[in-house]
Amino acid sequence: MQALKEIFGKNHIVLSMLVIGLLGVLVYSNTFKAPFQWDESIYLQANPFVRGELGLFDADKIHDSVAAEGPDRVIGEELYRNLITRYVAYLSFALNYRIHRFDVRGYHIVNLAIHVINALLVYLLVRLFFATPALSLSSLRSKSGTIAFFSALLFVAHPIQTEAVTYVMQRLACLAAMFYLLSVVLYLKSRIAAGRRIRYGLYLGSIACAALAMKTKENAFTLPITLALFDFVLLTGSVRERFARLSPLLATLLIVPLTLFFLNSSKVAVPGQAGTSSALGYLLTQFGVIVSYLGLLAVPINQSILHDRPHAVSLFQPEVLLSVSLLTLLFGAGVYWSFRSRPDQPAQRVIGLGILWFFITLSVESSIIPLPIVLCEYRVYLPSVGVIFGVVTGIHVLAEAHSVRRYTMVAPVILGTIVILYSAATLARNDVWKKGAIWQDALEKNPKSGALRLQVGQALERQGRTDEAIELYESALSLGMNHPRIKYELGAAYLRSGRLKEAEAAYQEVVRALPDFAEAHFALGNILARQGRYEESVHEYEETIRLNPGHLDAHINLGGVYVQMTRYAAALQELREVLKQSPNHSDARYNMQVVTELLKRQGDDKNRGK
């Protein structure tokens, strides 16, 4: 029946979109009461901007508003950094809070709404492909509604999307994808729409969405590149005309680097985390990670909130070499099908664009910019769009080529079966999130992972479950996972529990193993100072500052120790350094007044003694 009369007959567009939305609600119907997870207690619930206590122009005060020490000392700085770089996403959280405080159901409803909108945008995007000049004569144009429909269904139902949708904080990934997709849809529509005013309005909307995407998450940096690719592959015009049209969108490429430049020139600089690989090491590791993403997209089994992935050290490791070879072939196929597709099969361009979309949208997080966690399922949320519409189109191309008479049902039956399987898997995965058992699930799947135990322990601490975190760290060490970072976190947990001697012993081991880890020296200095061992603490604070001259807390704490040692002039010097780097630092200003008065009294006492 011509694929059910091109999916639902005369009103197929409206009905198709309705079914897509209903499926999204169905597979996420068990998530509305899923509790906040992992770092949401800090970055969402304790965020003064989200709670309405500080506005955008007070953002620089966030660092001073969050009091933390040990591994969480930089939380205030990270909140500030995230607010500046991802303002649109955090504004949405603030609006959530304004309506219903921290009732988790409201946050899940918004996340799901964004996810459904994204699925509908995928539907519109694929339909637009077949309305462009390059595909106007494609034999699959009459099937564009079917291809778009199943692409959207697979996207909305795929279990790999659960981390981006059900994990509330990863609204960043969903919202950035929404603006990204909307910008592409508006741009393509502006190029083929009738009427100058309509085209101009759609074009301006595309530029606005590009800017919003880049202020939601940094991976949107690739959007102008994607638009340029689509323009050259699907549309017509001279190079000069294309460049003139794309220039304003290409100008949005400056948004992310200028934002980062502003942060690097401001008082806030977030230090790197110990254990983060070099740029080269991260890149080599990402080759295998990208292959794993493709595997999860094809067969979504063994999903986990954290995957323990060893860092690659050489291009000639078998896994790395094999991954590079596979990805090179895949990328080459994408380029070939995009620009050199067969004249009688222009739909191959959609397959090629899907492959290139995957690589381009993943490039920010899977290239040379080292991130503490090398593999996260939410990072494939936007890249999955290209894989999905490319695969769905490919199935239709094959079905048409090898089963002409039965073509109208072969592809829909195959894709419908996959949608049902993925929907069941998504419901099952979301049930784990609903029960709040996401960490137990991760540990059960990889019980011998030291890296995983480290991350789970940190998550438990942020939920206030310090004793459980200590047990986890100690069990990791007892199993032979003698990683310095685990000992560092164990020391921090001991410190929170008031077990100073054990904390000191843990930090001493860390600084011996990682002598360039500034935070370990800082934490050890704090413990020594609390025990009145001032000379030893001075050495640790000075070592912290040597390794990280911008460590303002080390300067302040060193000044405090100098006060205890009645070395007021030295204390003033440390506070002046803080104010030099951060002129509005409230603690430093107050301490300056106190120490200045103490120094004055010391001088008066000396004069009276004479």
KEBAKE-936200 format. One record per residue (C-alpha): x negated, y, z; residue number from 1. Coordinates in steps of 0.2 Angstrom, whole numbers, always signed. Layout:
% residues N
R  east north    up   i
R     X     Y     Z NUM
...
END
This chain:
% residues 610
R  east north    up   i
R    +0    +0    +0   1
R   -14   +12    -4   2
R   -21   +11   +14   3
R    -3   +14   +21   4
R    +0   +28    +8   5
R   -16   +36   +13   6
R   -13   +35   +32   7
R    +5   +39   +36   8
R   +11   +46   +19   9
R   +17   +64   +16  10
R   +13   +70   +34  11
R    -3   +60   +35  12
R   -14   +75   +41  13
R    -3   +79   +56  14
R    +1   +61   +60  15
R   -17   +56   +58  16
R   -23   +69   +70  17
R    -9   +64   +83  18
R   -15   +46   +83  19
R   -33   +52   +85  20
R   -28   +62  +100  21
R   -18   +49  +108  22
R   -32   +36  +106  23
R   -44   +48  +115  24
R   -32   +50  +129  25
R   -29   +31  +130  26
R   -47   +26  +131  27
R   -51   +40  +144  28
R   -35   +38  +154  29
R   -44   +29  +169  30
R   -57   +43  +171  31
R   -47   +57  +179  32
R   -51   +53  +197  33
R   -69   +47  +193  34
R   -80   +56  +207  35
R   -93   +69  +204  36
R  -110   +60  +200  37
R  -128   +62  +201  38
R  -134   +80  +201  39
R  -116   +88  +201  40
R  -117   +91  +219  41
R  -131  +103  +216  42
R  -129  +110  +199  43
R  -110  +111  +199  44
R  -103  +111  +217  45
R  -117  +121  +225  46
R  -119  +133  +211  47
R  -115  +151  +217  48
R  -111  +156  +199  49
R   -98  +142  +197  50
R   -91  +146  +214  51
R   -89  +164  +209  52
R  -101  +171  +222  53
R  -113  +178  +209  54
R  -110  +185  +192  55
R  -120  +185  +176  56
R  -129  +201  +181  57
R  -133  +193  +198  58
R  -141  +178  +190  59
R  -159  +183  +196  60
R  -152  +181  +214  61
R  -148  +163  +212  62
R  -166  +158  +215  63
R  -165  +166  +232  64
R  -147  +160  +236  65
R  -152  +141  +236  66
R  -162  +136  +251  67
R  -172  +120  +248  68
R  -189  +113  +250  69
R  -198   +97  +245  70
R  -193   +90  +228  71
R  -178  +102  +227  72
R  -188  +118  +230  73
R  -185  +123  +211  74
R  -167  +120  +211  75
R  -163  +138  +212  76
R  -175  +142  +198  77
R  -167  +128  +187  78
R  -149  +135  +191  79
R  -155  +152  +185  80
R  -163  +145  +170  81
R  -148  +134  +165  82
R  -136  +149  +168  83
R  -147  +160  +156  84
R  -149  +147  +142  85
R  -132  +138  +144  86
R  -121  +152  +149  87
R  -105  +147  +139  88
R  -105  +130  +147  89
R  -107  +136  +165  90
R   -94  +149  +162  91
R   -82  +135  +158  92
R   -86  +127  +174  93
R   -83  +144  +183  94
R   -66  +145  +175  95
R   -62  +127  +180  96
R   -67  +132  +198  97
R   -56  +148  +197  98
R   -41  +137  +193  99
R   -42  +122  +205 100
R   -58  +123  +215 101
R   -67  +106  +214 102
R   -52   +95  +211 103
R   -62   +83  +199 104
R   -46   +80  +189 105
R   -46   +97  +181 106
R   -64   +95  +175 107
R   -61   +78  +167 108
R   -45   +85  +158 109
R   -56   +99  +151 110
R   -70   +87  +146 111
R   -57   +75  +138 112
R   -49   +90  +129 113
R   -65   +95  +121 114
R   -69   +77  +116 115
R   -52   +76  +107 116
R   -55   +92   +98 117
R   -72   +86   +93 118
R   -64   +70   +85 119
R   -51   +81   +76 120
R   -66   +92   +69 121
R   -74   +76   +63 122
R   -58   +72   +54 123
R   -57   +89   +46 124
R   -76   +89   +42 125
R   -75   +73   +32 126
R   -60   +78   +23 127
R   -69   +94   +18 128
R   -84   +84   +11 129
R   -73   +77    -2 130
R   -66   +94    -7 131
R   -83  +101   -11 132
R   -89  +103   -29 133
R  -102   +89   -27 134
R   -88   +76   -23 135
R   -73   +83   -32 136
R   -75   +69   -45 137
R   -79   +55   -33 138
R   -68   +39   -35 139
R   -66   +39   -16 140
R   -59   +57   -15 141
R   -41   +49   -15 142
R   -47   +39    +1 143
R   -54   +54   +10 144
R   -40   +54   +22 145
R   -43   +36   +27 146
R   -62   +39   +28 147
R   -59   +54   +39 148
R   -46   +45   +50 149
R   -57   +31   +54 150
R   -73   +42   +56 151
R   -63   +52   +69 152
R   -56   +36   +78 153
R   -73   +28   +79 154
R   -80   +44   +86 155
R   -67   +46   +99 156
R   -67   +28  +105 157
R   -85   +24  +104 158
R   -91   +19  +122 159
R  -108   +28  +120 160
R   -98   +44  +121 161
R   -93   +40  +139 162
R  -108   +48  +147 163
R  -106   +64  +138 164
R   -87   +64  +142 165
R   -84   +56  +159 166
R  -100   +63  +167 167
R   -93   +80  +171 168
R  -110   +90  +169 169
R  -113   +83  +152 170
R   -99   +95  +146 171
R  -114  +104  +140 172
R  -116   +91  +126 173
R   -98   +90  +122 174
R   -95  +109  +121 175
R  -111  +112  +111 176
R  -105   +99   +99 177
R   -88  +107   +98 178
R   -95  +124   +93 179
R  -108  +115   +81 180
R   -94  +106   +72 181
R   -83  +121   +71 182
R   -96  +131   +64 183
R  -100  +118   +50 184
R   -81  +116   +47 185
R   -78  +135   +45 186
R   -93  +137   +34 187
R   -88  +124   +22 188
R   -70  +130   +22 189
R   -76  +148   +19 190
R   -86  +142    +3 191
R   -71  +133    -5 192
R   -56  +143    +2 193
R   -46  +154   -10 194
R   -45  +173    -5 195
R   -59  +184    -1 196
R   -52  +190   +16 197
R   -49  +172   +21 198
R   -67  +167   +16 199
R   -75  +182   +25 200
R   -65  +178   +41 201
R   -70  +160   +41 202
R   -88  +164   +37 203
R   -89  +176   +52 204
R   -81  +163   +63 205
R   -95  +151   +58 206
R  -108  +163   +63 207
R   -99  +167   +80 208
R   -98  +148   +84 209
R  -116  +146   +80 210
R  -121  +159   +93 211
R  -109  +151  +105 212
R  -116  +134  +102 213
R  -134  +140  +105 214
R  -129  +148  +122 215
R  -121  +131  +127 216
R  -136  +119  +124 217
R  -152  +121  +116 218
R  -150  +106  +104 219
R  -138  +118   +94 220
R  -154  +126   +87 221
R  -153  +114   +72 222
R  -136  +121   +66 223
R  -143  +133   +53 224
R  -154  +119   +46 225
R  -139  +108   +45 226
R  -128  +121   +36 227
R  -142  +125   +23 228
R  -143  +106   +20 229
R  -124  +105   +17 230
R  -125  +120    +6 231
R  -138  +113    -6 232
R  -131   +96    -6 233
R  -112   +99    -8 234
R  -110  +117   -14 235
R  -115  +127   -29 236
R  -124  +143   -32 237
R  -141  +150   -36 238
R  -155  +150   -23 239
R  -154  +169   -21 240
R  -135  +168   -18 241
R  -137  +154    -5 242
R  -151  +163    +4 243
R  -141  +178    +5 244
R  -126  +169   +12 245
R  -136  +158   +24 246
R  -147  +172   +31 247
R  -136  +178   +45 248
R  -134  +160   +51 249
R  -153  +157   +49 250
R  -155  +173   +60 251
R  -146  +163   +74 252
R  -162  +152   +75 253
R  -169  +166   +85 254
R  -157  +165   +99 255
R  -164  +150  +108 256
R  -183  +155  +107 257
R  -179  +173  +112 258
R  -169  +166  +127 259
R  -184  +155  +132 260
R  -196  +170  +129 261
R  -186  +180  +141 262
R  -186  +167  +154 263
R  -205  +164  +152 264
R  -208  +183  +154 265
R  -196  +184  +169 266
R  -200  +180  +187 267
R  -193  +162  +185 268
R  -204  +149  +178 269
R  -199  +131  +181 270
R  -215  +120  +184 271
R  -215  +103  +175 272
R  -211   +87  +184 273
R  -225   +75  +189 274
R  -224   +60  +178 275
R  -218   +69  +162 276
R  -228   +63  +147 277
R  -238   +74  +135 278
R  -230   +80  +119 279
R  -239   +66  +109 280
R  -235   +53  +122 281
R  -217   +58  +122 282
R  -216   +59  +103 283
R  -223   +41  +101 284
R  -210   +35  +114 285
R  -196   +43  +105 286
R  -198   +33   +90 287
R  -193   +17   +99 288
R  -180   +27  +109 289
R  -172   +33   +92 290
R  -171   +15   +87 291
R  -162   +11  +103 292
R  -150   +24  +100 293
R  -145   +16   +83 294
R  -144    +0   +92 295
R  -132    +7  +105 296
R  -122   +15   +91 297
R  -120    -2   +82 298
R  -118   -13   +97 299
R  -115    -4  +113 300
R  -120   -16  +126 301
R  -130   -14  +142 302
R  -126    +4  +144 303
R  -133   +13  +159 304
R  -134   +30  +166 305
R  -153   +28  +166 306
R  -163   +17  +155 307
R  -181   +12  +161 308
R  -191   +15  +146 309
R  -210   +13  +147 310
R  -220   +27  +139 311
R  -230   +23  +123 312
R  -248   +27  +122 313
R  -253   +23  +104 314
R  -246   +24   +87 315
R  -253    +6   +84 316
R  -242    -2   +97 317
R  -231   -15   +88 318
R  -215    -7   +94 319
R  -220   +10   +89 320
R  -227    +5   +72 321
R  -211    -5   +69 322
R  -200    +9   +74 323
R  -209   +22   +64 324
R  -208   +11   +48 325
R  -190    +8   +51 326
R  -186   +26   +54 327
R  -196   +32   +39 328
R  -187   +20   +27 329
R  -170   +26   +35 330
R  -175   +45   +33 331
R  -181   +42   +15 332
R  -165   +34   +11 333
R  -155   +49   +18 334
R  -165   +61    +8 335
R  -163   +50    -8 336
R  -144   +48    -6 337
R  -142   +66    -2 338
R  -151   +73   -17 339
R  -153   +59   -30 340
R  -136   +49   -28 341
R  -130   +39   -43 342
R  -119   +50   -55 343
R  -105   +37   -54 344
R  -106   +36   -35 345
R  -107   +54   -28 346
R  -100   +48   -11 347
R  -117   +41    -8 348
R  -121   +59    -3 349
R  -110   +58   +12 350
R  -120   +43   +18 351
R  -136   +52   +15 352
R  -130   +67   +24 353
R  -125   +56   +39 354
R  -142   +49   +40 355
R  -150   +67   +39 356
R  -137   +74   +52 357
R  -143   +60   +64 358
R  -161   +65   +63 359
R  -159   +84   +63 360
R  -147   +85   +77 361
R  -158   +73   +88 362
R  -174   +82   +84 363
R  -174   +94   +98 364
R  -173   +81  +112 365
R  -182   +67  +103 366
R  -198   +75   +96 367
R  -213   +84  +104 368
R  -204   +93  +119 369
R  -207   +82  +134 370
R  -192   +79  +145 371
R  -192   +70  +162 372
R  -180   +56  +156 373
R  -185   +49  +139 374
R  -168   +41  +135 375
R  -151   +47  +139 376
R  -135   +41  +131 377
R  -127   +58  +131 378
R  -140   +65  +119 379
R  -133   +55  +105 380
R  -116   +62  +106 381
R  -118   +75   +92 382
R  -130   +64   +82 383
R  -117   +50   +82 384
R  -106   +60   +71 385
R  -118   +58   +56 386
R  -120   +39   +59 387
R  -101   +37   +60 388
R   -96   +46   +45 389
R  -110   +39   +35 390
R  -106   +21   +40 391
R   -87   +23   +37 392
R   -91   +30   +20 393
R  -103   +16   +16 394
R   -91    +3   +21 395
R   -78   +11    +8 396
R   -92   +12    -5 397
R   -96    -7    -3 398
R   -78   -12    -2 399
R   -74    -2   -18 400
R   -89   -10   -27 401
R   -86   -28   -22 402
R   -68   -30   -19 403
R   -59   -19   -31 404
R   -42   -27   -30 405
R   -41   -29   -12 406
R   -50   -13    -8 407
R   -35    -4    -1 408
R   -35   -15   +14 409
R   -53   -22   +16 410
R   -61    -7   +23 411
R   -46    -2   +35 412
R   -45   -19   +42 413
R   -64   -20   +46 414
R   -64    -2   +53 415
R   -48    -5   +63 416
R   -55   -20   +71 417
R   -71   -11   +76 418
R   -60    +3   +83 419
R   -51    -9   +94 420
R   -67   -17  +101 421
R   -74    +0  +104 422
R   -59    +6  +113 423
R   -59   -10  +125 424
R   -77    -7  +128 425
R   -74   +12  +132 426
R   -60    +7  +144 427
R   -72    -5  +153 428
R   -86    +7  +154 429
R   -75   +21  +161 430
R   -69    +9  +174 431
R   -87    +9  +181 432
R   -87   +28  +182 433
R   -70   +28  +190 434
R   -76   +17  +204 435
R   -91   +28  +207 436
R  -102   +12  +204 437
R  -113   +19  +190 438
R  -129   +18  +200 439
R  -125    +0  +206 440
R  -122    -4  +188 441
R  -139    +3  +183 442
R  -148    -6  +196 443
R  -140   -23  +193 444
R  -145   -21  +175 445
R  -163   -17  +179 446
R  -167   -22  +197 447
R  -186   -22  +195 448
R  -187    -4  +188 449
R  -197    +8  +199 450
R  -192   +23  +188 451
R  -174   +18  +190 452
R  -175   +17  +209 453
R  -183   +33  +209 454
R  -169   +42  +200 455
R  -156   +33  +210 456
R  -164   +38  +226 457
R  -165   +56  +221 458
R  -146   +55  +217 459
R  -142   +48  +234 460
R  -152   +61  +242 461
R  -142   +75  +233 462
R  -126   +67  +239 463
R  -133   +68  +257 464
R  -136   +49  +258 465
R  -154   +51  +264 466
R  -155   +35  +274 467
R  -149   +25  +259 468
R  -162   +33  +248 469
R  -176   +29  +261 470
R  -171   +11  +260 471
R  -171   +11  +241 472
R  -189   +19  +241 473
R  -196    +7  +254 474
R  -189    -8  +245 475
R  -197    -2  +229 476
R  -213    +0  +237 477
R  -211   -17  +245 478
R  -208   -25  +228 479
R  -225   -18  +222 480
R  -219    -2  +213 481
R  -233    +8  +220 482
R  -229   +24  +210 483
R  -235   +40  +218 484
R  -219   +49  +213 485
R  -209   +36  +223 486
R  -220   +40  +238 487
R  -218   +58  +236 488
R  -199   +56  +236 489
R  -200   +45  +251 490
R  -210   +58  +260 491
R  -197   +71  +256 492
R  -183   +59  +263 493
R  -194   +56  +279 494
R  -195   +75  +281 495
R  -177   +78  +279 496
R  -174   +64  +293 497
R  -187   +73  +304 498
R  -199   +59  +303 499
R  -215   +70  +301 500
R  -228   +58  +304 501
R  -222   +46  +291 502
R  -219   +60  +279 503
R  -237   +66  +281 504
R  -244   +49  +278 505
R  -233   +48  +262 506
R  -239   +65  +255 507
R  -257   +61  +260 508
R  -256   +46  +248 509
R  -248   +56  +235 510
R  -261   +70  +234 511
R  -275   +57  +234 512
R  -267   +48  +219 513
R  -261   +65  +210 514
R  -273   +78  +216 515
R  -266   +90  +203 516
R  -248   +89  +209 517
R  -245  +106  +216 518
R  -228  +102  +224 519
R  -236   +87  +234 520
R  -249   +99  +241 521
R  -235  +112  +245 522
R  -225   +99  +255 523
R  -240   +93  +264 524
R  -244  +111  +269 525
R  -226  +113  +276 526
R  -228   +98  +287 527
R  -245  +103  +294 528
R  -239  +120  +297 529
R  -224  +113  +307 530
R  -236  +103  +318 531
R  -246  +119  +321 532
R  -261  +113  +311 533
R  -263  +129  +303 534
R  -281  +128  +296 535
R  -276  +112  +287 536
R  -260  +119  +281 537
R  -270  +134  +274 538
R  -280  +123  +263 539
R  -265  +114  +256 540
R  -256  +130  +252 541
R  -272  +137  +244 542
R  -273  +122  +233 543
R  -255  +124  +228 544
R  -258  +141  +223 545
R  -274  +136  +213 546
R  -264  +124  +204 547
R  -249  +135  +201 548
R  -252  +154  +204 549
R  -234  +158  +202 550
R  -228  +147  +216 551
R  -220  +161  +226 552
R  -215  +150  +241 553
R  -233  +144  +243 554
R  -238  +163  +245 555
R  -224  +166  +257 556
R  -228  +151  +268 557
R  -246  +154  +268 558
R  -242  +172  +273 559
R  -232  +165  +288 560
R  -246  +154  +293 561
R  -258  +169  +293 562
R  -246  +178  +304 563
R  -246  +163  +316 564
R  -265  +164  +316 565
R  -264  +183  +319 566
R  -272  +186  +302 567
R  -260  +200  +297 568
R  -270  +208  +284 569
R  -272  +191  +275 570
R  -253  +189  +277 571
R  -250  +206  +269 572
R  -261  +201  +254 573
R  -250  +185  +251 574
R  -234  +195  +252 575
R  -241  +209  +240 576
R  -244  +195  +228 577
R  -226  +189  +229 578
R  -219  +207  +226 579
R  -231  +209  +212 580
R  -224  +194  +203 581
R  -206  +197  +209 582
R  -203  +215  +215 583
R  -185  +212  +221 584
R  -189  +196  +231 585
R  -179  +200  +247 586
R  -188  +188  +259 587
R  -205  +195  +254 588
R  -199  +213  +256 589
R  -192  +209  +274 590
R  -208  +200  +279 591
R  -218  +214  +273 592
R  -210  +226  +285 593
R  -212  +214  +299 594
R  -230  +210  +296 595
R  -234  +229  +293 596
R  -227  +232  +310 597
R  -237  +218  +318 598
R  -253  +224  +309 599
R  -250  +242  +316 600
R  -248  +235  +333 601
R  -264  +225  +332 602
R  -273  +241  +327 603
R  -265  +251  +341 604
R  -270  +237  +353 605
R  -288  +237  +347 606
R  -289  +256  +349 607
R  -283  +255  +367 608
R  -296  +242  +370 609
R  -309  +254  +365 610
END
